[in-house]
Amino acid sequence: MHNIKKTILLFTSLILYFSLCLSVKAESIIPYASDVFISYSASLSSSKIATFSCDLKKEYASVKVSKCVIQKCTKEDCKWKDVKTLSNVCSATNSDYLSGSKDLSSYIGSGTYRISVTYTAGGESRTITSNKRTFN
């Protein structure tokens, strides 16, 4: 009985040891990991205000929302149709983050909308889609 416990303990210890040795940083296995961006987000409020935010791994000469596409859900099958594309909506210089907002009420009527936002910094671009919001 004593030998069985020793064998089980040794086997469990070896599994744990090899698991730790073979573990990899999570960032290295994320398919869209970035050398520039830590995080980025975009949202559309009930008052038709778009909010932009991104954090960078270091300071860059320029960080911007290079493109903001306002999209509307079509009534038939809810396919997203581009309504308006805005360029260079928000920017910062010599910064490691970007935060801003834009009033989109002149482009948004009634219906369901969202925005697709492209951030650019350090020679990299990342695109994210916001929440959808329905307006009457």
MDTraj code that builds the backbone (N, CA, C; nanometers):
import mdtraj as md
import numpy as np

residues = "MET HIS ASN ILE LYS LYS THR ILE LEU LEU PHE THR SER LEU ILE LEU TYR PHE SER LEU CYS LEU SER VAL LYS ALA GLU SER ILE ILE PRO TYR ALA SER ASP VAL PHE ILE SER TYR SER ALA SER LEU SER SER SER LYS ILE ALA THR PHE SER CYS ASP LEU LYS LYS GLU TYR ALA SER VAL LYS VAL SER LYS CYS VAL ILE GLN LYS CYS THR LYS GLU ASP CYS LYS TRP LYS ASP VAL LYS THR LEU SER ASN VAL CYS SER ALA THR ASN SER ASP TYR LEU SER GLY SER LYS ASP LEU SER SER TYR ILE GLY SER GLY THR TYR ARG ILE SER VAL THR TYR THR ALA GLY GLY GLU SER ARG THR ILE THR SER ASN LYS ARG THR PHE ASN".split()
xyz = np.array([
    [0.0820, -0.1196, 0.0000],
    [0.0000, 0.0000, 0.0000],
    [0.0862, 0.1257, 0.0000],
    [0.1949, 0.1208, 0.0762],
    [0.2849, 0.2353, 0.0868],
    [0.3511, 0.2655, -0.0483],
    [0.3863, 0.1615, -0.1244],
    [0.4488, 0.1789, -0.2557],
    [0.3516, 0.2389, -0.3570],
    [0.2246, 0.2035, -0.3466],
    [0.1240, 0.2578, -0.4382],
    [0.1081, 0.4078, -0.4157],
    [0.1034, 0.4504, -0.2905],
    [0.0921, 0.5936, -0.2598],
    [0.2136, 0.6695, -0.3102],
    [0.3334, 0.6094, -0.2933],
    [0.4561, 0.6735, -0.3417],
    [0.4534, 0.6870, -0.4942],
    [0.4075, 0.5835, -0.5609],
    [0.4007, 0.5848, -0.7068],
    [0.3019, 0.6897, -0.7564],
    [0.1861, 0.6970, -0.6932],
    [0.0854, 0.7972, -0.7315],
    [0.1382, 0.9373, -0.7069],
    [0.2018, 0.9606, -0.5937],
    [0.2589, 1.0907, -0.5612],
    [0.3679, 1.1282, -0.6607],
    [0.4556, 1.0354, -0.6950],
    [0.5613, 1.0602, -0.7917],
    [0.5022, 1.0915, -0.9291],
    [0.4036, 1.0135, -0.9713],
    [0.3393, 1.0341, -1.1007],
    [0.2718, 1.1717, -1.1072],
    [0.1999, 1.2095, -1.0022],
    [0.1330, 1.3397, -0.9964],
    [0.2353, 1.4529, -0.9992],
    [0.3438, 1.4369, -0.9256],
    [0.4496, 1.5381, -0.9224],
    [0.5125, 1.5565, -1.0602],
    [0.5358, 1.4465, -1.1303],
    [0.5937, 1.4548, -1.2645],
    [0.5003, 1.5256, -1.3616],
    [0.3723, 1.4958, -1.3528],
    [0.2740, 1.5627, -1.4403],
    [0.2746, 1.7131, -1.4134],
    [0.2707, 1.7523, -1.2878],
    [0.2744, 1.8945, -1.2537],
    [0.4027, 1.9601, -1.3013],
    [0.5148, 1.8940, -1.2824],
    [0.6438, 1.9489, -1.3240],
    [0.6461, 1.9727, -1.4751],
    [0.6071, 1.8722, -1.5533],
    [0.6085, 1.8875, -1.6976],
    [0.5044, 1.9886, -1.7457],
    [0.3930, 1.9982, -1.6771],
    [0.2921, 2.0991, -1.7125],
    [0.3484, 2.2391, -1.6952],
    [0.4184, 2.2607, -1.5872],
    [0.4787, 2.3922, -1.5637],
    [0.5892, 2.4213, -1.6641],
    [0.6689, 2.3223, -1.6963],
    [0.7781, 2.3414, -1.7923],
    [0.7259, 2.3712, -1.9323],
    [0.6125, 2.3146, -1.9665],
    [0.5587, 2.3312, -2.1010],
    [0.4581, 2.4443, -2.1128],
    [0.4285, 2.5112, -2.0030],
    [0.3306, 2.6196, -2.0097],
    [0.3876, 2.7351, -2.0903],
    [0.2966, 2.8086, -2.1567],
    [0.3352, 2.9181, -2.2445],
    [0.2601, 3.0421, -2.2005],
    [0.3235, 3.1589, -2.2163],
    [0.2531, 3.2830, -2.1870],
    [0.1263, 3.2891, -2.2707],
    [0.0163, 3.3288, -2.2093],
    [-0.1122, 3.3344, -2.2801],
    [-0.1034, 3.4249, -2.4024],
    [-0.0325, 3.5374, -2.3918],
    [-0.0250, 3.6317, -2.5022],
    [0.0366, 3.5686, -2.6266],
    [0.1270, 3.4751, -2.6079],
    [0.1948, 3.4168, -2.7230],
    [0.1050, 3.3210, -2.8014],
    [-0.0078, 3.2790, -2.7448],
    [-0.0961, 3.1888, -2.8182],
    [-0.2254, 3.2558, -2.8627],
    [-0.2441, 3.3818, -2.8278],
    [-0.3608, 3.4545, -2.8757],
    [-0.3373, 3.4874, -3.0222],
    [-0.4301, 3.4526, -3.1114],
    [-0.4038, 3.4704, -3.2535],
    [-0.3843, 3.6159, -3.2959],
    [-0.4389, 3.7099, -3.2239],
    [-0.4260, 3.8498, -3.2634],
    [-0.3462, 3.9301, -3.1617],
    [-0.2518, 3.8669, -3.0953],
    [-0.1676, 3.9373, -3.0001],
    [-0.0933, 4.0485, -3.0725],
    [-0.0634, 4.1532, -2.9996],
    [-0.0040, 4.2708, -3.0604],
    [0.1211, 4.3140, -2.9855],
    [0.2184, 4.3629, -3.0599],
    [0.3371, 4.4224, -2.9995],
    [0.3114, 4.5669, -2.9611],
    [0.2012, 4.6246, -3.0073],
    [0.1702, 4.7661, -2.9864],
    [0.0558, 4.7853, -2.8872],
    [-0.0551, 4.7162, -2.9095],
    [-0.1770, 4.7384, -2.8327],
    [-0.1884, 4.6451, -2.7123],
    [-0.2290, 4.7028, -2.5993],
    [-0.2640, 4.6228, -2.4822],
    [-0.4128, 4.5915, -2.4886],
    [-0.4935, 4.6958, -2.5083],
    [-0.6384, 4.6787, -2.5176],
    [-0.6974, 4.7924, -2.5990],
    [-0.8182, 4.7690, -2.6495],
    [-0.8888, 4.8722, -2.7251],
    [-1.0378, 4.8408, -2.7192],
    [-1.1186, 4.9478, -2.7194],
    [-1.2630, 4.9291, -2.7121],
    [-1.3340, 5.0438, -2.7813],
    [-1.4591, 5.0207, -2.8124],
    [-1.5449, 5.1228, -2.8724],
    [-1.6874, 5.0940, -2.8285],
    [-1.7628, 5.2009, -2.8036],
    [-1.9026, 5.1820, -2.7647],
    [-1.9881, 5.2928, -2.8236],
    [-2.1154, 5.2622, -2.8352],
    [-2.2133, 5.3569, -2.8864],
    [-2.3201, 5.3740, -2.7793],
    [-2.3401, 5.4983, -2.7354],
    [-2.4342, 5.5243, -2.6259],
    [-2.5752, 5.5490, -2.6777],
    [-2.6696, 5.5523, -2.5854],
    [-2.8091, 5.5777, -2.6214],
    [-2.8299, 5.7218, -2.6676],
    [-2.7331, 5.8087, -2.6433],
    [-2.7417, 5.9477, -2.6914],
    [-2.6614, 5.9677, -2.8201],
    [-2.6271, 5.8564, -2.8871],
    [-2.5580, 5.8564, -3.0163],
    [-2.4155, 5.9115, -3.0082],
    [-2.3527, 5.8903, -2.8938],
    [-2.2141, 5.9308, -2.8741],
    [-2.1262, 5.8062, -2.8842],
    [-2.0251, 5.8130, -2.9709],
    [-1.9283, 5.7049, -2.9825],
    [-1.8135, 5.7345, -2.8862],
    [-1.7714, 5.6323, -2.8136],
    [-1.6611, 5.6467, -2.7196],
    [-1.5486, 5.5528, -2.7617],
    [-1.4263, 5.6076, -2.7640],
    [-1.3088, 5.5338, -2.8090],
    [-1.2060, 5.5269, -2.6966],
    [-1.1384, 5.4132, -2.6873],
    [-1.0342, 5.3998, -2.5860],
    [-0.9366, 5.2906, -2.6265],
    [-0.8063, 5.3182, -2.6116],
    [-0.7063, 5.2136, -2.6312],
    [-0.5835, 5.2427, -2.5458],
    [-0.5204, 5.1359, -2.5024],
    [-0.3970, 5.1433, -2.4251],
    [-0.2870, 5.0765, -2.5055],
    [-0.1688, 5.1395, -2.5047],
    [-0.0554, 5.0909, -2.5813],
    [0.0550, 5.0423, -2.4883],
    [0.1423, 4.9577, -2.5394],
    [0.2496, 4.9018, -2.4580],
    [0.3596, 5.0027, -2.4276],
    [0.3698, 5.1067, -2.5110],
    [0.4660, 5.2138, -2.4861],
    [0.4161, 5.3402, -2.5558],
    [0.4859, 5.4481, -2.5386],
    [0.4470, 5.5749, -2.6003],
    [0.4808, 5.5728, -2.7494],
    [0.3864, 5.6216, -2.8298],
    [0.4064, 5.6329, -2.9743],
    [0.3842, 5.7771, -3.0179],
    [0.4497, 5.8147, -3.1272],
    [0.4389, 5.9518, -3.1778],
    [0.2952, 5.9845, -3.2160],
    [0.2217, 5.8829, -3.2632],
    [0.0834, 5.9057, -3.3049],
    [-0.0012, 5.7822, -3.2762],
    [-0.1167, 5.8056, -3.2196],
    [-0.2170, 5.7012, -3.2025],
    [-0.3499, 5.7639, -3.2401],
    [-0.4291, 5.6931, -3.3211],
    [-0.5533, 5.7542, -3.3677],
    [-0.6602, 5.6518, -3.4024],
    [-0.7815, 5.7011, -3.4052],
    [-0.8925, 5.6272, -3.4642],
    [-0.8870, 5.6666, -3.6113],
    [-0.8233, 5.5830, -3.6900],
    [-0.8029, 5.6171, -3.8308],
    [-0.9303, 5.6034, -3.9133],
    [-1.0233, 5.5177, -3.8655],
    [-1.1495, 5.5002, -3.9380],
    [-1.2595, 5.4618, -3.8412],
    [-1.3745, 5.5233, -3.8580],
    [-1.4940, 5.4899, -3.7812],
    [-1.6079, 5.4733, -3.8817],
    [-1.6578, 5.3509, -3.8936],
    [-1.7647, 5.3218, -3.9886],
    [-1.8947, 5.3032, -3.9112],
    [-1.9928, 5.3869, -3.9432],
    [-2.1252, 5.3745, -3.8830],
    [-2.2031, 5.2745, -3.9680],
    [-2.2572, 5.1729, -3.9036],
    [-2.3286, 5.0673, -3.9737],
    [-2.4712, 5.0556, -3.9218],
    [-2.5632, 5.0271, -4.0143],
    [-2.7043, 5.0116, -3.9791],
    [-2.7495, 4.8712, -4.0152],
    [-2.8315, 4.8155, -3.9275],
    [-2.8879, 4.6826, -3.9486],
    [-3.0048, 4.6946, -4.0462],
    [-2.9993, 4.6176, -4.1558],
    [-3.1100, 4.6197, -4.2508],
    [-3.2282, 4.5435, -4.1924],
    [-3.3485, 4.5827, -4.2288],
    [-3.4693, 4.5240, -4.1693],
    [-3.4928, 4.3800, -4.2117],
    [-3.4566, 4.3454, -4.3340],
    [-3.4896, 4.2129, -4.3848],
    [-3.4192, 4.1022, -4.3069],
    [-3.2882, 4.1051, -4.3028],
    [-3.2132, 3.9940, -4.2436],
    [-3.1026, 4.0416, -4.1493],
    [-3.1084, 4.1654, -4.1093],
    [-3.0126, 4.2274, -4.0185],
    [-2.8683, 4.2118, -4.0660],
    [-2.8468, 4.2354, -4.1929],
    [-2.7101, 4.2463, -4.2432],
    [-2.6669, 4.3902, -4.2207],
    [-2.5412, 4.4085, -4.1833],
    [-2.4924, 4.5425, -4.1525],
    [-2.4514, 4.6153, -4.2790],
    [-2.5073, 4.7338, -4.2961],
    [-2.4805, 4.8177, -4.4128],
    [-2.4052, 4.9424, -4.3661],
    [-2.2955, 4.9741, -4.4341],
    [-2.2201, 5.0947, -4.4007],
    [-2.3022, 5.2185, -4.4363],
    [-2.3156, 5.3090, -4.3382],
    [-2.3925, 5.4319, -4.3575],
    [-2.2987, 5.5494, -4.3836],
    [-2.1921, 5.5571, -4.3048],
    [-2.0988, 5.6698, -4.3153],
    [-1.9623, 5.6253, -4.2646],
    [-1.8569, 5.6673, -4.3330],
    [-1.7208, 5.6410, -4.2887],
    [-1.6547, 5.7726, -4.2537],
    [-1.6046, 5.7804, -4.1319],
    [-1.5349, 5.8994, -4.0843],
    [-1.3873, 5.8655, -4.0656],
    [-1.2992, 5.9569, -4.1064],
    [-1.1552, 5.9356, -4.0940],
    [-1.0971, 6.0231, -3.9846],
    [-0.9919, 5.9736, -3.9219],
    [-0.9181, 6.0478, -3.8192],
    [-1.0098, 6.1189, -3.7194],
    [-1.0962, 6.0412, -3.6591],
    [-1.1975, 6.0919, -3.5666],
    [-1.1366, 6.1414, -3.4360],
    [-1.0344, 6.0723, -3.3886],
    [-0.9763, 6.1001, -3.2580],
    [-0.8276, 6.0671, -3.2669],
    [-0.7407, 6.1506, -3.2086],
    [-0.5980, 6.1214, -3.2149],
    [-0.5239, 6.1798, -3.0954],
    [-0.4028, 6.1289, -3.0751],
    [-0.3149, 6.1809, -2.9703],
    [-0.1713, 6.1691, -3.0209],
    [-0.0843, 6.2560, -2.9736],
    [0.0562, 6.2493, -3.0096],
    [0.1401, 6.2215, -2.8851],
    [0.2496, 6.1516, -2.9061],
    [0.3419, 6.1165, -2.7982],
    [0.2683, 6.0642, -2.6755],
    [0.1937, 5.9575, -2.6973],
    [0.1095, 5.9043, -2.5903],
    [0.1100, 5.7518, -2.5904],
    [0.0778, 5.6948, -2.4753],
    [0.0635, 5.5495, -2.4653],
    [-0.0821, 5.5093, -2.4461],
    [-0.1733, 5.6039, -2.4716],
    [-0.3162, 5.5725, -2.4667],
    [-0.3932, 5.6719, -2.5532],
    [-0.5177, 5.6375, -2.5789],
    [-0.6077, 5.7260, -2.6533],
    [-0.7457, 5.7126, -2.5908],
    [-0.8086, 5.8243, -2.5698],
    [-0.9432, 5.8251, -2.5146],
    [-1.0168, 5.9440, -2.5744],
    [-1.1382, 5.9207, -2.6220],
    [-1.2144, 6.0297, -2.6802],
    [-1.3555, 5.9887, -2.7140],
    [-1.4293, 6.0850, -2.7660],
    [-1.5677, 6.0577, -2.8050],
    [-1.6057, 6.1448, -2.9233],
    [-1.7140, 6.1076, -2.9894],
    [-1.7627, 6.1814, -3.1066],
    [-1.9142, 6.1704, -3.1105],
    [-1.9795, 6.2835, -3.1292],
    [-2.1247, 6.2869, -3.1431],
    [-2.1603, 6.2431, -3.2852],
    [-2.2333, 6.1353, -3.2969],
    [-2.2714, 6.0817, -3.4280],
    [-2.4181, 6.1050, -3.4606],
    [-2.4847, 6.1891, -3.3846],
    [-2.6290, 6.2083, -3.4011],
    [-2.6670, 6.2613, -3.5395],
    [-2.5778, 6.3317, -3.6062],
    [-2.6121, 6.3823, -3.7396],
    [-2.6071, 6.2719, -3.8460],
    [-2.5525, 6.1551, -3.8118],
    [-2.5424, 6.0442, -3.9067],
    [-2.6362, 5.9277, -3.8722],
    [-2.6925, 5.9303, -3.7526],
    [-2.7744, 5.8189, -3.7055],
    [-2.9203, 5.8610, -3.6944],
    [-3.0071, 5.7861, -3.7619],
    [-3.1508, 5.8113, -3.7536],
    [-3.2161, 5.7048, -3.6677],
    [-3.3333, 5.6584, -3.7097],
    [-3.3987, 5.5504, -3.6355],
    [-3.3516, 5.4167, -3.6913],
    [-3.3529, 5.3172, -3.6065],
    [-3.3077, 5.1842, -3.6461],
    [-3.1997, 5.1347, -3.5521],
    [-3.1374, 5.0231, -3.5895],
    [-3.0318, 4.9626, -3.5084],
    [-2.8968, 4.9910, -3.5722],
    [-2.8059, 5.0444, -3.4913],
    [-2.6746, 5.0859, -3.5396],
    [-2.5632, 5.0291, -3.4532],
    [-2.4433, 5.0285, -3.5110],
    [-2.3194, 4.9985, -3.4394],
    [-2.2071, 5.0728, -3.5117],
    [-2.0887, 5.0717, -3.4532],
    [-1.9745, 5.1325, -3.5204],
    [-1.8606, 5.0306, -3.5277],
    [-1.7853, 5.0396, -3.6343],
    [-1.6642, 4.9600, -3.6512],
    [-1.5487, 5.0598, -3.6483],
    [-1.4578, 5.0409, -3.5535],
    [-1.3518, 5.1387, -3.5283],
    [-1.2156, 5.0760, -3.5542],
    [-1.1296, 5.1488, -3.6271],
    [-0.9931, 5.1044, -3.6521],
    [-0.8965, 5.1978, -3.5808],
    [-0.8148, 5.1393, -3.4924],
    [-0.7100, 5.2129, -3.4218],
    [-0.5781, 5.1894, -3.4956],
    [-0.4958, 5.2941, -3.5025],
    [-0.3650, 5.2831, -3.5662],
    [-0.2595, 5.3466, -3.4778],
    [-0.1500, 5.2711, -3.4568],
    [-0.0358, 5.3215, -3.3798],
    [0.0837, 5.2316, -3.4076],
    [0.2013, 5.2878, -3.4078],
    [0.3232, 5.2084, -3.4219],
    [0.3273, 5.1188, -3.5438],
    [0.2625, 5.1597, -3.6523],
    [0.2616, 5.0790, -3.7738],
    [0.1635, 4.9629, -3.7713],
    [0.0851, 4.9506, -3.6657],
    [-0.0155, 4.8446, -3.6546],
    [-0.1546, 4.9044, -3.6528],
    [-0.2499, 4.8277, -3.6991],
    [-0.3912, 4.8665, -3.6923],
    [-0.4713, 4.7526, -3.6323],
    [-0.5720, 4.7889, -3.5550],
    [-0.6638, 4.6921, -3.4971],
    [-0.8054, 4.7455, -3.5121],
    [-0.8986, 4.6574, -3.5493],
    [-1.0379, 4.6972, -3.5696],
    [-1.1259, 4.6240, -3.4700],
    [-1.2238, 4.6972, -3.4173],
    [-1.3181, 4.6400, -3.3218],
    [-1.4576, 4.6930, -3.3542],
    [-1.5588, 4.6129, -3.3268],
    [-1.6976, 4.6529, -3.3479],
    [-1.7620, 4.6790, -3.2130],
    [-1.8378, 4.7863, -3.2062],
    [-1.9030, 4.8243, -3.0808],
    [-2.0289, 4.7416, -3.0563],
    [-2.0915, 4.7742, -2.9458],
    [-2.2241, 4.7211, -2.9144],
    [-2.3241, 4.7759, -3.0178],
    [-2.4360, 4.7072, -3.0335],
    [-2.5408, 4.7620, -3.1202],
    [-2.6410, 4.8366, -3.0330],
    [-2.7039, 4.9365, -3.0935],
    [-2.7976, 5.0217, -3.0196],
    [-2.9134, 5.0527, -3.1126],
    [-3.0367, 5.0433, -3.0591],
    [-3.1558, 5.0730, -3.1385],
    [-3.2115, 5.2086, -3.0978],
    [-3.2419, 5.2889, -3.2005],
    [-3.2949, 5.4237, -3.1814],
    [-3.4319, 5.4347, -3.2477],
    [-3.5232, 5.5087, -3.1843],
    [-3.6582, 5.5278, -3.2388],
    [-3.6671, 5.6574, -3.3163],
])
top = md.Topology()
chain = top.add_chain()
for i, resn in enumerate(residues, 1):
    res = top.add_residue(resn, chain, resSeq=i)
    for name in ("N", "CA", "C"):
        top.add_atom(name, md.element.get_by_symbol(name[0]), res)
traj = md.Trajectory(xyz[None], top)
